[in-house]
Amino acid sequence: MTAMITRYIFILRAAGLALAIALVPAAAVADAPALRTATVEYREVEQTYVAEGVIEAVKQSTVAAQISGRVVAVNFDVGDRVRKGQVIVRIDPAEVNQVYAASQAQIAQAEAALRNAQAQFERTHRLVEQKFMSAAAMDKAQADYQAAKAQLAVAEAGGGQAAATRGYATVTAPYSGVVSARHVELGEMAVPGKPLMTGFDPGELRVTANMPQRELDAVRKLVSASVEFPALNKRVQASKLSILPAADAQTHTTQVRLDLPPGIAGLYPGMFARAYFAVGRVKKLLIPATAVARRSEVAGAYVVGENGAIRFRQLRLGEMAGDAEVEVLAGVAPGEKVALDPVAALAALKRGGK
């Protein structure tokens, strides 16, 4: 009697387990219709040539010293923003001040000599009119007067040069921008030509890329191109495209410049970028970029079958097709459906597997 009861309980438990297993696909089917899906299909898109490039500033310069002297002030450091005309470095002006003072003394001396020569010329002119002096004396007085005027002009030119040199002790920013490098420390000796600071204007950036000559004919017909910044996960349209009229003698490539629109945060010279040039049209197998799920270095998508079954499929991806779609090289077939929300698909898959 006890054995029969035990056998009956075992049969009931087995039947309950079978019922629970049978309910798993039903849950998955019930959850699947709630997922938004997109159909994998071939579509004609722009065929692009991709070139690796680097960001550079349109305005980038290194400010150097124009006089000798000890550096007495360094007002900015790397990363600081500087407005046009702000003082970035000061050099001890003691030496140039002495040169300026000497030039002012020479001007005063030349002015005194000119007044004396003018007075002598006027006296000689009156005496010649009264027949008390010869014409030769008149010629000499006039020559002395002209020489004094010329000497004053030379002194004034030297004074202007000394004043300009005196101004070089205060080094100002030629335009508003950001300091990218500082080449001098407080107390160091500055000499003409020594770099002081390097800066750039972040409001005017461009991307430079080298292209093979066989692609130039197609690129010349383009109005613009797009640029991708992998570090920022961003892609923008270039505002201007220009091809330099020269080629590299070693690589036989030509540099192409793509001006960037202003206001893109996070960009600075030296960053890596990719330039996309639309050189034709081609059919590609596409899925929405939002359907791609990334697990570490593996890319995939959740494929939803006709019966509602959800499966994760590893993909081999190609290039982006615009901003919203990506090319699939392997992993899915045309006509299959992929979940647009990988997180919701994973949640539905887990609920179905309970």
CORMO-V211888 format. One line per field, one symbol per residue. ss: DSSP state (H for helix, E for strand, C for the rest). psi: psi as a letter, one per 20 degrees, with the letter a starting at -180 (. if undefined). burial: # if it has 9 or more other ideal C-beta (glycine too) atoms within 8 Angstrom, else .. A space follows every 10 residues. Layout:
BEGIN
ss->???
psi->???
burial->???
END
This chain:
BEGIN
ss->CHHHHHHHHH HHHHHHHHHH HHHHHHHHHH HHCCCCEEEC EEEEEEEEEE EEEEEEECCE EEEECCCCEE EEEECCCCCC EECCCCEEEE ECCHHHHHHH HHHHHHHHHH HHHHHHHHHH HHHHHHHHHC CCCCHHHHHH HHHHHHHHHH HHHHHHHHHH HHHHHHHCCE EECCCCEEEE EECCCCCCEE CCCCEEEEEE CCCCEEEEEE EEHHHHHHHH CCCCCEEEEC CCCEEEECCE EEEEEEECCC CCEEEEEEEC CCCCCCCCCC CEEEEEEEEE EEEEEEEEHH HCEEECCEEE EEEECCCCCE EEEECEEEEE ECCCEEEEEE CCCCCCEEEC CHHHHHHHHH HHCC
psi->ghhggghghg gggghhghgg hhighhhhhh hghipprqpp qpqprppqpp ppaqpqpgop qpprqirqrp pipoiqrpiq ppqpiqphqp qojgghhhhg hhhhhhgggh gghggghggh ggghgghhhj kiqrhhhggg hgghghhhgh hhhgghghhg ghgghhhiho prphrpbppi qpjqqpirpp qpippgqprr oiinqrppqp qqhiihghhh iqharqppnh hilqprpqhq pqpqlqqphg ikqppppopq qrjoqiqqqi qqqppppoja qqpqoqqqhi ipppodjpqa qoporhjipp ppppqoqcrq nbiiqqqphq hrqphqpqph nhghggghhh hhj.
burial->.......... .......... ...##.###. ##..#.##.# ....#.#### #.######## .####.#.## #..#.#.... .#...##### ###.###.## .###.##.## #.##.###.# #.###.##.. ......##.# ##.##.###. ##.###.##. ###.##.### #.#...#### .###.....# ...####### ##.####### #.#.##.##. .#.######. ....##.#.. #.#....#.. ..######## ...#..###. #########. ...######. ###.....## ####...### .##.###..# #...#####. ##...##### ##.###.##. ##..
END
